[in-house]
Amino acid sequence: MADDKEREGTELVVAEYHRKIKEAFEVFDHEANNTVDVREIGTIIRSLGCCPSEGELHDLIAEVEEEEPTGYIRYEKFLPVMTEVLLERRYRPIPEDTLLRAFEVLDPSKRGFLTKEELIEYMTEEGSSVAAFWILL
């Protein structure tokens, strides 16, 4: 009985994921032929709440691409892979509290913001501060 309820719950979750994946995919399926430009896959994945690194995105694209790459991804290949990604909670965004702690390293005076000049300095000159930021992430 418990197994039946668990299976039913999983089926509902999968059905909801399929609906969301289909909706996100259709936004970029401009010709309504169940394909999207491979360059749109990152946007689709991010719209589903996933934040893969560029390397992870390339790996995912390689997994859903045809044997002979055409520049397009078919929905039939994308759906099972993306469903698995969502079920496994892969590529989840960095938690807000972690980002806040990292930001606080760059904002020691606790103003709650960085100026454009400070950001440029950190990105171009302050290797140790930026490194600390990424270590916290």
N, C-alpha and C positions, 0 to 999 in steps of 0.2 A: 504494500500500500504506500509506504513512504517512497519507495523507488518510483512508483507511478507518478506521484506528485512532483518528485524531483525531475523526472523526465519531462513532465508536462511544463514545469517551470522553465526548463532549459529550452524546450521547443518554443515557448513564448518569447524568450530572450532572443533566440536565433531568428524567429520571424520578425521581430522588431528590428534587429540588425539588418536583415535582408531588406526591409522596407527603407531604412535609412540609407543603406548603400545604394539601392536602386535610385532613390531620390537624388542623392549626390551625383551619381553617375549620369543621370538624365540631364542634369544642368549643363553638362559639357558634351553631351551626345547631340551635336548640332544637326546631324543628318538623320537622326532617329533610326540608326541602323545598329544599335547596340555596340558601338565602338566610340572611343575617345582618343584624342591625340595623346601620345605618351607624355608630352610636356605638361598635361593637365593632371596627371596622376597625383603628384605631390599636393596640389590644391585640393583634390578630392579627399585624399587621405587626411589632410589637416582639417578639412571641414567636418570630418567624422571624429574629431577630438584627439587625433594622434599626432605626435610631433617627432617623426623619425629624423635622425641625422641625415646628411646628404649620402653618406655611405649606406646607411640602412635603406634609404629610399631607392638607391641604385640597385641594391640586392633585391628589394621587393619588385621593382620593375622587371628585373631579369627573370624573376620567378613567374610573372604573368605575361611576359612577352612571348610572341610566337617564336618557333624555332628559327625561322628566317624573319628577323625584325622588319616590320612594315611601317613603323612609326605610329601605329595605333594599337590600343589595348581593347580586347573583346570583353564584354561584360561577363560572359560565361566563364572566362578564366579569372577575372578579377574577383567575382563574387565569393568563391570558396576561400581564396587566399585572404581577402579582407575580412571575411567572417571569422576566420581563425585568429587573425590579428586582434580583432575586437574582443573575442572570447578570452584570449590570453592576456588581454590588457597590455599588449605590447605598445611601445612608443608613447607612453603616457606623458603628459606635460610635466615639467618640473613643478613641484608643489610651490604654492605662493610663499609659504614661510621660508623656504630655501632661497628663493629669489630675493626676498626681502633681506635676509641675512647677508647675501652676497652684495646687494646694493649698499647696505650699511657700511661695508668695507670701503666702498668708494665715496661714501658721504660721512666721514668721521665727525663733522661738525653737526650732524643730525638736522640738516635743513629740510630734508625730504625731497631734494631735487639736485640735479647736476646742471651746471650751465653748459652751453654748447662748447665753450672754450675748454672747460674741464673734461668733457667727454672726448674732445679731440685730443687733448693732452694724454688722457689715459690710454686712448687707442693707439697713439703714435709714439709716446715717450715713456710712459710709466709701466714698463713691462711687469714689474713686481706686483703692482696694484691690480692690473688686469689678470695676472696669473692667480692672485688670491681670489679674485672674483670667480674665475672658472673652477678653481679647486673646491670652493664651496658648493658649486653646482654639482 
